[in-house]
Amino acid sequence: MHELGLLTSVVAAVTRAAERAGATAVDTVALRVGTLSGAVPEALLGSWPLASAGTVVEGAALVIESVPAAVWCGACSAEREVDAFFALVCPVCGTPTGRLLRGREFEVAWVDLTTPEPG
């Protein structure tokens, strides 16, 4: 399950950001995950407690924003969402395209930190 490895990297990055911000806890971590990224949202959610255990991120909620895959169709001059990994064709006119615009994302979208009150 490569999701655990992905989340270990996410936890490390969020931990560094929390340390730089002087945070005492991480409340929420939000990820943007493309439908063609290869990461399975259910596996990410299931691996989250293990990946974050023993860190400042432990106990934080994991929010996953799914990013649907889309291609550019030159024949239609339009962006079109696609739902199958190997179907890089326009779902409207059937023209093949290799121009994937989105859907491969795997990134931290935002993090909600708890920081001490000043003074």
Secondary structure by P-SEA (a helix, b strand, c coil): caaaaaaaaaaaaaaaaaaaaccccccbbbbbccccccccaaaaaaaccccccccccccbbbbbbbbbbbbbbccccbbbbbcccccccccccccccccccccccccccbbbbbbcccc
